[in-house]
Amino acid sequence: MPHAARPEASGGPLDPARLYESEGEYVWNSLRRLGVPPSDLEDLTHETFVVAFRRLPSFDPSRPIRAWLFGIAAKVAGHHRRWRLRRREVSGDLPELETEEQGPHEALDERQRRALLVHALSQVKLERRAVLILHEIDGIAIPEVARALGIPLNTAYSRLRVGRAELAEAVRRAFAQGGKNE
Amino acid sequence: MTREIEELPADVKALLAVERAPLPMPPEVHDRLARRVATISVGVAALSGLASFGERLAHFLGRRASVALLSFGLGSGAGAEIHAAVARYRAVRHASAATVPVPVPAPEAPRPVVETLAPALRARAPAVQPPSSSTLAAERTVLEMARTALTRGDAAGALAAVGTHAEGFPRGELVEERESLRVQALLALGRRGEARVALRQLEAKYPKSLGLSALKEQVEVAPQ
């Protein structure tokens, strides 16, 4: 189970000046997984910390700070996606995998696997994508996922169930698309 | 309640396993963001609840002899608030012989921020703790006061808190942060010349200080 940072473990993330040092990379990776394009990752990481610092007093240190930060990052990513949709900048195309042997995932290197997964995740509705990332990648238990995202527990389980099915289908499609490109 | 949720296929699990290791952030992005974030954190509005700050300081000071910090001449409003918080803390502390977490006494008005932070402070105040971590906590607390004052537009209060830190922790662990706050407080007071000198000293001592470039810009654009 991946490590979920807790305040007491990271030397006091309640201190804003140190929060970035301990969790900056996590936030940046979370936004990337949520489908934020590379060109916007830096600005949205910054924005996530702006919001996080503003909300710091309401953070309950008995909870995993990463789940809390992810909840903020997911909202920031959601706002950004809506803004991009209005500007018609969102594309559903599979990103170029830059390989001569697209198709079987065994043939993909690590970077390509990451790209394929992020693309597949992007095919899952954002609200379910957030649950999938927090639970399947960050290893956060579903009750905590529900708290971090501010949704009822049953809704979190429901999003996990549907999200898993959608992700599996998206991965199948991505592999099939890669195969056709060969 | 039983929740039957279908497992993910093995190939999807394999993809997820790769992604569990974070992708390293490009160093230039990391450094750029660190500078940008440092600039935000100095002015963080969230820490500006002076009442909650007083409570937090009371917790820190209540468990260490660093209560002497309070006599260093804080701004009158902040000082009174902190003294009141310390008094409340001590009253409860003395009323209870328990070594387990001490509940924060209810203030005159509901203070949700305090209630939220209190468990954290109790969690961070075990019976046995190395003195150094407590000292660091006290250092942080004083500097938070400076930030809080800056956020409220009370540059004089911020400078006073910086002075408090300098007097209490001349060779503390957060000197770099303190001197950065000093520059900002001086700028906010319109004392650009002194800010420039303070910035020069900060740069000489901490040439790789994260907020240095942002501070330089602020000093450059500040009115004479």
Interface residues (C-beta under 8 A of the other chain):
Chain A: P2 P7 E8 G12 L14 D15 P16 A17 L19 Y20 E21 G24 E25 Y26 W28 N29 R32 R33 L41 E42 T45 H46 F49 V50 F53 R54 R55 L56 P57 S58 F59 D60 P61 S62 H105 E110 R113 R114 L116 L117 V118 A120 E136 I137 G139 Y157 L160 R161 R164 A165 L167 A168 V171 F175
Chain B: R3 I5 E6 E7 L8 P9 D11 V12 A14 L15 L16 V18 E19 R20 P22 L23 P24 M25 V29 H30 R32 L33 A34 R36 V37 A38 I40 S41 V42 V44 A45 A46 L47 G49 S52 P112 V113 T116 L117 P119 A120 A123 R124 A137 R140 E144 E177
